[in-house]
Structure formats: C-alpha cells, structure tokens
Amino acid sequence: MTTFNLVVVSGGTSDPSSTRLLADRTARRVSALASQREHAVTVKVIDLRELATEITTALVSQLTGPKLTAAITALGEADGIIVSTPVYKAGASGLFTSFFQVLDNDLLIAKPVVLAATAGTARHALVVDGQLRGLFAYMRTATAPTSLFASTEDWSDPALAKRIDRAAFELLLFMESGFAQQVRGESWQSYQHEFGSAGGTEVSIDLDSDLMRLAAGGSATPPPSS
C-alpha cells in the first residue's frame, strides 16, 4: 500500500467557509478513490487566515515565521495539492495570491494541483481558469485538467459532485504516476533556477560566465592570467 501526502490550501476567511468546504469535499473524494485502489492518503490543511500576519511580514521583509515555515515544509513534502480561494471583485483573494507569491519559485515544480474557487455568483466562474491556472503555470506545477468552481446555487447541483469526482481522480492518477518525483529526480537540472532558490541544487549555474562577472561589477572579459 502506498501512502500519499495531500495538502489542502484554503484561502477562506470565514468560519465556516464555503472555500474550505469545497477543498475538504475534494480531499475526501481523493481519499475515498485512493482507498478503492488500495492506497492511503494523509491530509494536511493549510488555513491561510491563520497565517495572515506571517504572510504579510514575509511580503515586506522576507522573514518567515514558524507557521509559514511549517506550511512551506508541508508543500515541499506533498504528493498532491488542492488549492481553494474565494473570489472578490473578479479576482482571487489577496491573501491567497500573497501566500503563493512568497513561496520559493522552485518549491512546487511538477507537483500535481487541483484548482478551486468559490463565489456568490456565477459571474466569477472564469477566475479559476483565467487567473489561477496562469499563476500555477508560472510556478511550473502540473495542474489537473478539471478545475472546480462553486457559486451559491452550485452546492445543490449534482454537476458539482461530478466535477469533484473527476478532479479528484485526475489528481490521484498524477500522484500514482510519480510524475513529480521523476521530474525532480531525473530532469531537475533542465529547469531554470534562480541562484539560491533551489536549496543548493542549482549546480549548473556558471559563476565564471560573462553575465555573472558583470553582475558582480567586474568585466565581461576575465583578466589575462599571469
């Protein structure tokens, strides 16, 4: 039996939260499907409202508090991720986007992610694919083809349950495939890494290149050896 680490990131600010509810329903479905296929799933929830102060501090000072550090560690160890945000004024919440903006650019490379959002009206339905998919493409994740959106009227619609089933199954297949582990184990150096962002694994950076010498205030052409 394989045990997968599933991390839920919820940007909901109320209690109870429809944003958290959508993420939890999806996580439960992933666990149920995994059990049918003789796997186990451990679920870790990152509730962003509990990290609001530390996220703000990290944005303005790059200092990482203990709760934010624990969240980053959980994401680094995740086999699959479900992210869920409320939509305000036709956009993902600022708390949600700020959290992902403070993460290391390399943290989520190739990790499978289900994108989800909630709102009071269906007018916001395109936010998931129009905004969230772009954000997570930039972070080089493997997003599930099926995204989730729930407005007030969707909770009683059987179509939402079908979409949750589909997204959960897609995420489970990603986790079963070991795609993220294979990318990190066999193709990590083919990705562009910012210096210092890959935890010391960005060994292919040439510190003696013309560009690096210029960045250090020197000359593009090295001085002749004596």
DRENDO-1510 file (C-alpha; in Angstrom, 1 decimal, always signed):
<recs>
REC; n; res; u; v; w
REC; 1; MET; +0.0; +0.0; +0.0 .
REC; 2; THR; +1.3; +3.4; -1.0 .
REC; 3; THR; +0.6; +6.4; +1.3 .
REC; 4; PHE; +0.3; +9.8; -0.4 .
REC; 5; ASN; +0.7; +13.2; +1.3 .
REC; 6; LEU; -2.2; +15.5; +0.2 .
REC; 7; VAL; -2.0; +19.2; +1.2 .
REC; 8; VAL; -5.1; +21.4; +1.1 .
REC; 9; VAL; -4.6; +25.2; +0.9 .
REC; 10; SER; -7.7; +27.2; +1.8 .
REC; 11; GLY; -7.9; +30.9; +1.4 .
REC; 12; GLY; -11.3; +31.2; +3.1 .
REC; 13; THR; -11.6; +33.8; +5.8 .
REC; 14; SER; -14.9; +32.9; +7.4 .
REC; 15; ASP; -15.8; +30.1; +9.7 .
REC; 16; PRO; -17.5; +28.0; +8.4 .
REC; 17; SER; -16.1; +28.7; +4.9 .
REC; 18; SER; -17.5; +27.6; +1.6 .
REC; 19; THR; -14.0; +27.8; +0.2 .
REC; 20; ARG; -12.7; +25.3; +2.8 .
REC; 21; LEU; -15.8; +23.2; +2.3 .
REC; 22; LEU; -15.1; +22.8; -1.4 .
REC; 23; ALA; -11.5; +21.9; -0.7 .
REC; 24; ASP; -12.4; +19.4; +2.0 .
REC; 25; ARG; -15.0; +17.7; -0.2 .
REC; 26; THR; -12.4; +17.2; -2.9 .
REC; 27; ALA; -9.8; +15.9; -0.4 .
REC; 28; ARG; -12.3; +13.4; +1.0 .
REC; 29; ARG; -13.1; +12.2; -2.6 .
REC; 30; VAL; -9.4; +11.8; -3.3 .
REC; 31; SER; -9.0; +9.7; -0.1 .
REC; 32; ALA; -12.1; +7.5; -1.0 .
REC; 33; LEU; -10.8; +6.9; -4.5 .
REC; 34; ALA; -7.4; +6.1; -3.2 .
REC; 35; SER; -8.8; +3.6; -0.7 .
REC; 36; GLN; -10.6; +1.8; -3.6 .
REC; 37; ARG; -7.3; +1.4; -5.3 .
REC; 38; GLU; -5.6; +0.2; -2.1 .
REC; 39; HIS; -3.7; +3.4; -1.3 .
REC; 40; ALA; -3.8; +5.6; +1.7 .
REC; 41; VAL; -3.9; +9.4; +1.9 .
REC; 42; THR; -2.8; +11.7; +4.7 .
REC; 43; VAL; -4.4; +15.1; +4.5 .
REC; 44; LYS; -2.7; +18.3; +5.8 .
REC; 45; VAL; -4.8; +21.5; +5.8 .
REC; 46; ILE; -3.1; +25.0; +5.5 .
REC; 47; ASP; -5.7; +27.5; +6.5 .
REC; 48; LEU; -4.3; +30.8; +5.2 .
REC; 49; ARG; -6.4; +33.0; +7.6 .
REC; 50; GLU; -4.2; +31.6; +10.4 .
REC; 51; LEU; -1.1; +32.7; +8.5 .
REC; 52; ALA; -2.2; +36.2; +7.5 .
REC; 53; THR; +0.2; +38.1; +9.7 .
REC; 54; GLU; +3.2; +35.9; +8.8 .
REC; 55; ILE; +2.4; +36.1; +5.1 .
REC; 56; THR; +2.3; +39.9; +5.3 .
REC; 57; THR; +5.6; +40.0; +7.2 .
REC; 58; ALA; +7.2; +37.8; +4.5 .
REC; 59; LEU; +6.0; +40.0; +1.8 .
REC; 60; VAL; +7.5; +43.2; +3.2 .
REC; 61; SER; +10.6; +41.8; +5.0 .
REC; 62; GLN; +11.3; +38.3; +3.6 .
REC; 63; LEU; +11.2; +37.0; +7.2 .
REC; 64; THR; +9.5; +33.6; +7.5 .
REC; 65; GLY; +7.6; +32.9; +10.7 .
REC; 66; PRO; +7.1; +29.4; +12.2 .
REC; 67; LYS; +3.6; +28.8; +10.9 .
REC; 68; LEU; +4.6; +29.8; +7.4 .
REC; 69; THR; +7.7; +27.7; +7.6 .
REC; 70; ALA; +5.6; +24.7; +8.6 .
REC; 71; ALA; +3.3; +25.4; +5.6 .
REC; 72; ILE; +6.2; +25.6; +3.2 .
REC; 73; THR; +7.6; +22.3; +4.5 .
REC; 74; ALA; +4.2; +20.6; +4.1 .
REC; 75; LEU; +4.0; +21.8; +0.5 .
REC; 76; GLY; +7.5; +20.6; -0.2 .
REC; 77; GLU; +6.6; +17.1; +1.0 .
REC; 78; ALA; +3.3; +17.0; -0.8 .
REC; 79; ASP; +2.5; +14.4; -3.4 .
REC; 80; GLY; -0.7; +16.3; -4.4 .
REC; 81; ILE; -2.2; +19.7; -3.6 .
REC; 82; ILE; -5.7; +21.2; -3.6 .
REC; 83; VAL; -5.9; +25.0; -3.6 .
REC; 84; SER; -9.1; +26.8; -3.0 .
REC; 85; THR; -9.8; +30.6; -2.9 .
REC; 86; PRO; -12.8; +32.9; -2.5 .
REC; 87; VAL; -13.3; +35.3; -5.4 .
REC; 88; TYR; -13.5; +39.0; -4.6 .
REC; 89; LYS; -14.2; +41.6; -7.3 .
REC; 90; ALA; -13.4; +39.2; -10.1 .
REC; 91; GLY; -10.1; +38.0; -8.7 .
REC; 92; ALA; -8.6; +35.5; -6.3 .
REC; 93; SER; -8.3; +36.8; -2.7 .
REC; 94; GLY; -5.2; +38.9; -1.9 .
REC; 95; LEU; -4.3; +36.6; +1.0 .
REC; 96; PHE; -4.3; +33.6; -1.3 .
REC; 97; THR; -2.2; +35.2; -4.0 .
REC; 98; SER; +0.2; +36.7; -1.5 .
REC; 99; PHE; +0.9; +33.3; +0.0 .
REC; 100; PHE; +2.0; +31.9; -3.3 .
REC; 101; GLN; +4.0; +35.0; -4.1 .
REC; 102; VAL; +6.2; +34.5; -1.1 .
REC; 103; LEU; +7.0; +30.9; -1.9 .
REC; 104; ASP; +10.2; +29.8; -3.4 .
REC; 105; ASN; +9.9; +29.6; -7.2 .
REC; 106; ASP; +11.2; +26.0; -7.2 .
REC; 107; LEU; +9.0; +24.7; -4.4 .
REC; 108; LEU; +6.1; +23.4; -6.5 .
REC; 109; ILE; +7.8; +22.3; -9.7 .
REC; 110; ALA; +5.9; +19.4; -11.3 .
REC; 111; LYS; +3.6; +18.9; -8.3 .
REC; 112; PRO; +0.0; +18.0; -9.2 .
REC; 113; VAL; -2.6; +20.6; -8.2 .
REC; 114; VAL; -6.4; +20.9; -8.3 .
REC; 115; LEU; -7.6; +24.5; -8.7 .
REC; 116; ALA; -10.8; +25.5; -7.0 .
REC; 117; ALA; -12.6; +28.7; -6.2 .
REC; 118; THR; -15.9; +29.9; -4.6 .
REC; 119; ALA; -18.1; +33.0; -5.1 .
REC; 120; GLY; -21.5; +34.3; -4.5 .
REC; 121; THR; -22.3; +34.5; -8.2 .
REC; 122; ALA; -21.5; +32.5; -11.3 .
REC; 123; ARG; -20.2; +35.7; -12.9 .
REC; 124; HIS; -16.8; +34.8; -11.4 .
REC; 125; ALA; -16.6; +31.3; -12.9 .
REC; 126; LEU; -13.8; +32.2; -15.2 .
REC; 127; VAL; -11.4; +33.3; -12.5 .
REC; 128; VAL; -10.2; +29.8; -11.9 .
REC; 129; ASP; -9.0; +29.1; -15.5 .
REC; 130; GLY; -8.4; +32.7; -16.4 .
REC; 131; GLN; -6.2; +33.6; -13.3 .
REC; 132; LEU; -5.3; +30.7; -11.1 .
REC; 133; ARG; -4.2; +28.5; -14.0 .
REC; 134; GLY; -1.8; +31.2; -15.1 .
REC; 135; LEU; -0.4; +31.6; -11.6 .
REC; 136; PHE; +0.3; +27.9; -11.2 .
REC; 137; ALA; +1.7; +27.6; -14.7 .
REC; 138; TYR; +4.2; +30.2; -13.7 .
REC; 139; MET; +5.1; +28.1; -10.7 .
REC; 140; ARG; +5.5; +25.1; -13.1 .
REC; 141; THR; +3.0; +22.9; -11.4 .
REC; 142; ALA; +1.1; +20.1; -13.1 .
REC; 143; THR; -2.5; +21.3; -12.8 .
REC; 144; ALA; -5.4; +18.9; -13.2 .
REC; 145; PRO; -7.4; +19.4; -16.4 .
REC; 146; THR; -10.6; +19.7; -14.3 .
REC; 147; SER; -10.9; +22.9; -12.2 .
REC; 148; LEU; -13.6; +23.5; -9.6 .
REC; 149; PHE; -15.9; +26.5; -9.1 .
REC; 150; ALA; -18.9; +26.8; -6.8 .
REC; 151; SER; -21.2; +29.7; -6.6 .
REC; 152; THR; -24.2; +29.8; -4.2 .
REC; 153; GLU; -26.5; +27.9; -6.5 .
REC; 154; ASP; -24.0; +25.2; -7.4 .
REC; 155; TRP; -24.0; +23.5; -4.0 .
REC; 156; SER; -27.3; +21.7; -4.7 .
REC; 157; ASP; -26.4; +20.9; -8.3 .
REC; 158; PRO; -25.3; +17.3; -9.0 .
REC; 159; ALA; -22.9; +18.6; -11.6 .
REC; 160; LEU; -20.6; +19.9; -8.9 .
REC; 161; ALA; -20.3; +16.5; -7.4 .
REC; 162; LYS; -19.4; +15.1; -10.8 .
REC; 163; ARG; -16.7; +17.7; -11.3 .
REC; 164; ILE; -15.3; +17.0; -7.9 .
REC; 165; ASP; -15.1; +13.3; -8.7 .
REC; 166; ARG; -13.3; +14.0; -12.0 .
REC; 167; ALA; -10.8; +16.4; -10.5 .
REC; 168; ALA; -10.1; +14.1; -7.5 .
REC; 169; PHE; -9.5; +11.1; -9.9 .
REC; 170; GLU; -7.2; +13.2; -12.1 .
REC; 171; LEU; -5.2; +14.3; -9.0 .
REC; 172; LEU; -4.9; +10.7; -7.8 .
REC; 173; LEU; -3.7; +9.5; -11.2 .
REC; 174; PHE; -1.0; +12.2; -11.1 .
REC; 175; MET; +0.1; +11.1; -7.6 .
REC; 176; GLU; +0.1; +7.4; -8.6 .
REC; 177; SER; +2.3; +8.1; -11.6 .
REC; 178; GLY; +5.1; +9.6; -9.5 .
REC; 179; PHE; +5.4; +12.3; -12.1 .
REC; 180; ALA; +6.7; +15.0; -9.7 .
REC; 181; GLN; +9.3; +12.6; -8.2 .
REC; 182; GLN; +10.6; +11.6; -11.7 .
REC; 183; VAL; +10.9; +15.2; -12.8 .
REC; 184; ARG; +12.8; +16.1; -9.7 .
REC; 185; GLY; +15.0; +13.0; -9.8 .
REC; 186; GLU; +15.8; +12.9; -13.5 .
REC; 187; SER; +15.2; +16.3; -15.0 .
REC; 188; TRP; +15.7; +18.9; -12.3 .
REC; 189; GLN; +18.7; +20.5; -13.9 .
REC; 190; SER; +16.8; +21.1; -17.1 .
REC; 191; TYR; +14.7; +23.8; -15.3 .
REC; 192; GLN; +15.8; +27.4; -15.0 .
REC; 193; HIS; +16.5; +28.2; -11.3 .
REC; 194; GLU; +17.3; +31.5; -9.7 .
REC; 195; PHE; +20.6; +31.5; -7.9 .
REC; 196; GLY; +19.9; +30.4; -4.3 .
REC; 197; SER; +16.3; +29.4; -4.9 .
REC; 198; ALA; +16.9; +25.6; -5.4 .
REC; 199; GLY; +18.3; +24.9; -2.0 .
REC; 200; GLY; +21.8; +24.5; -3.3 .
REC; 201; THR; +20.8; +22.2; -6.2 .
REC; 202; GLU; +21.2; +24.8; -8.9 .
REC; 203; VAL; +24.8; +23.5; -9.5 .
REC; 204; SER; +24.7; +24.1; -13.2 .
REC; 205; ILE; +25.0; +27.9; -12.8 .
REC; 206; ASP; +28.4; +29.1; -14.1 .
REC; 207; LEU; +29.7; +31.6; -11.7 .
REC; 208; ASP; +32.6; +32.4; -14.0 .
REC; 209; SER; +30.4; +33.4; -17.0 .
REC; 210; ASP; +30.4; +36.9; -18.6 .
REC; 211; LEU; +26.9; +37.6; -17.2 .
REC; 212; MET; +27.9; +36.7; -13.6 .
REC; 213; ARG; +31.1; +38.7; -13.8 .
REC; 214; LEU; +29.1; +41.8; -15.0 .
REC; 215; ALA; +26.5; +41.3; -12.2 .
REC; 216; ALA; +29.3; +41.3; -9.7 .
REC; 217; GLY; +30.6; +44.7; -11.1 .
REC; 218; GLY; +33.5; +43.3; -13.0 .
REC; 219; SER; +34.4; +43.0; -16.6 .
REC; 220; ALA; +32.8; +40.6; -19.1 .
REC; 221; THR; +36.3; +39.5; -20.2 .
REC; 222; PRO; +38.4; +37.9; -17.5 .
REC; 223; PRO; +41.8; +39.4; -16.9 .
REC; 224; PRO; +44.7; +37.6; -18.6 .
REC; 225; SER; +46.4; +35.1; -16.4 .
REC; 226; SER; +49.9; +35.9; -15.3 .
</recs>
